[in-house]
């Protein structure tokens, strides 16, 4: 069970995009792709079968998940995430500082 999932709002805590927030587009093992952050330019060949034009495109590169934190909607700040098992046996993510559930 990952602490950061697709669709989560995260803040970058270190690196060239420090302090910026965005939504997680996808998660690949221990790395995350955040919308609009860590943009890199890639030279691509045209692919007529996929209807893709060639040229220089800008897209998101991955960021290691240790360099991002989940944003708590109540405070608007990045917080650490832990786990808690509820009485009914479900395992949920909780913010460490406040103890409230992430997916509430």
C-alpha positions, 0 to 999 in steps of 0.5 A: 500500500503506497503512501502516495496514490494517483490523484493525490495533491502533493507539495514538492519539499526539495529540488528545483520545484521546491514549494510547488504543488500539483496532482499526481498523474501516475505512480511508478514503484518509488517515483511519482509524476506530478502535473506541471512539475519537473518538466523536461524537453524530449525529442520525439520522432513522428509516429503516424500510426499513433497520430503523433507529431514529431519535434520537441515536446515538454512533459513531466519527468518523475520525482522520487516519492521521498521528495513529495508530501501529501497536502492536508486540505485542512491546513494547506501544508504538506504532512507525513502520512501513516497507516491506521487499522480501523475497528472493521479491519480496514487499513486507511491512511492518516496524517501524522500530525492531526491523526485525521484520515486522508480519504475522509 
